Amino acid sequence: MWFPRRGVISPRIQGCREARALALCATASLGWRLLVPVALPFQSLSQERLVTGRPRQQRALCAMAADGGKSELRKHYFGDVYKEGRYEPLHPELFENPHENVRRWLAPTFLSAATAEHPNFKDVLREETPGVFSFDLLSSEFCDLLLEEVDHAQKTAREALDRPNGMNRYGVVLNQLGLEPLITVIQQEYLMPLMASLFPLESQECQDHHTFIVRYKADEDIGLDMHEDDSDVTLNACLGKDFEGATLSFCGLVTDDNHRKMQYTYKHEKGRAVIHLGRHRHGADNIQSGERVNFILWSVSETYRNSEAYRLHRLRSSHAETPDPICLSYTHDRDYTKYLPKPTKAEALSRGVIMEVVERRLDMYQRPVLDLARPIEEINSVPSVCLFMEGLPPPRQSELFQILLQIASEVHKDVGCVEGQVPPIIFFIAVQSSGAVPQVREMSGAMSSPSLVILDVDAEKRYRLDSKEDLDGTAIRNFVAAFRKGELKAEPIGSPTAQNEDADPQKSSEEVAGTSFDTPPKSPQARPGCTLL
């Protein structure tokens, strides 16, 4: 489903702890940007991907189109156990004649509004809060039929069905079950006019969807961690059953400073749907009793995802307001434990926390020195000591690494690192010119090897150690200590670096690391600043 996310020029730093993806760029005046590989801490089909690549469940998996078996590109494709003859339905009418059957399963008020000569949803919609709308969508008959079908599928075909996403442990992918034809009719013939009226940009020419069931119940998933969806427009309709609690809390759009401020709590009603943008931060509150089952339809627009607007909407605010506790996410928010106690593993799993992401992040925080080829997201918000030593003989690299490891351990012990939180200063080492290294080197203005630079991306500053000095333990330790005391002279990130200021006059920057740094041309039209995606 994912397209490569490209950065955009912006006059100020953008970034966030909740970023679903990250692009760390040099100052826009250099005319280029850096895409950083990161783990994805959000509700998605796969729990990990590279920003510059495709998800593990390849979006290019092909389904066979109805017109003669032609392959068509799919973003969400799990197969179809009904078509494959691996599932015997309880209610065959759900799988047959969707154009004829769907009309009797939609709420009369919505059906009338959607099929009018000029669709008008004014009298059907209820605006719950800005950007969040609800309306009667499904008849009670359809809710009951679908609930019975899902129960039947989970009893008879459980092993053939996948989890709907990385957060919900219980549920069914309805497209995989064989209900994609029915849902496509609902989306294309009835929901599209509504989505176009509410979210014309995000729903334009929408041709794809991922549709699934989620279930909340005591001793299973009791709620869902705050998140944004891997969709452009999300529709969430309650099928039942009897339950108390399990409300849906909305915070802000993740692009806004108030994305961690409480906005509204929505109470589910059987057959009624709530619709909102996928980037609207929300979470399911804990169920108090009973069982709630919901029909979730994620709509995806390839046209929108190829637009500049989409790339702008991937930006995350780095100037977010102090969060409301209900809007915090243990999966997404690196500062969670500054405001709330760390949940137990059982509590986290019961709320859909992606523990692999959290544990990987916490493990990275415990490492004194990290690989600059794959920098963690906090390089954008925390001062980062970067030691470049590409192209050096292995014994010299080992010597410098051991020195930096010792200094990093000393500094982290001195500053009193807090478990579960990123250290206030991070140490990185570049051994090979791969991944993020060439572009971070260019940001740093480091033209030789070895080079030592401290980057403060959020402040758009850098501090360089004169590489003409012998780079040894004393020089590195004194440089870091001077930075911590505020004694170093800063220069703007991306400021011109004099030719051969750091480099050996007999060597080019390409020769230093044994490979080209691929320095892009400067852009006279670009605006100053960095953009984090």
Secondary structure, DSSP 8 states (H G I E B T S, - for coil): ----------SS----TT-SS-EE---GGG---EE--EE--SB-SSSEE-TTS--SS-TT-EEE-TTTT-EEE-SS----TTTTT----S-GGGTS-HHHHGGGGB-HHHHHHHHSSS---TTT-EEEETTEEEEE-B-HHHHHHHHHHHHHHHHHSGGG---SSSS-SSEEEHIIIIIHHHHHHIIIIIIHHHHHHH-TTTTTT--EEEEEEEEEETTS---EEEE-BSSSEEEEEEEE--EEE--EEEEEETTSTTTTS--EEE---BTEEEEEETTEEEEE--EEEEEEEEEEEEEE-HHHHTSHHHHHHT---SS-----GGG--TTT-TTHHHHS----HHHHHHTT--HHHHHHHHHHHH-SEEETTS--GGGGTS-EEEEE-TTS-HHHHHHHHHHHHHHHHHHHHHHT--TTS--SSEEEEE-SS-TTHHHHHHHHT--SSSEEEEEEGGGTEEEE--TTS--SHHHHHHHHHHHHTT-S--EETT----TTSSS-TTS-HHHHHTS--------TT--SS--B-
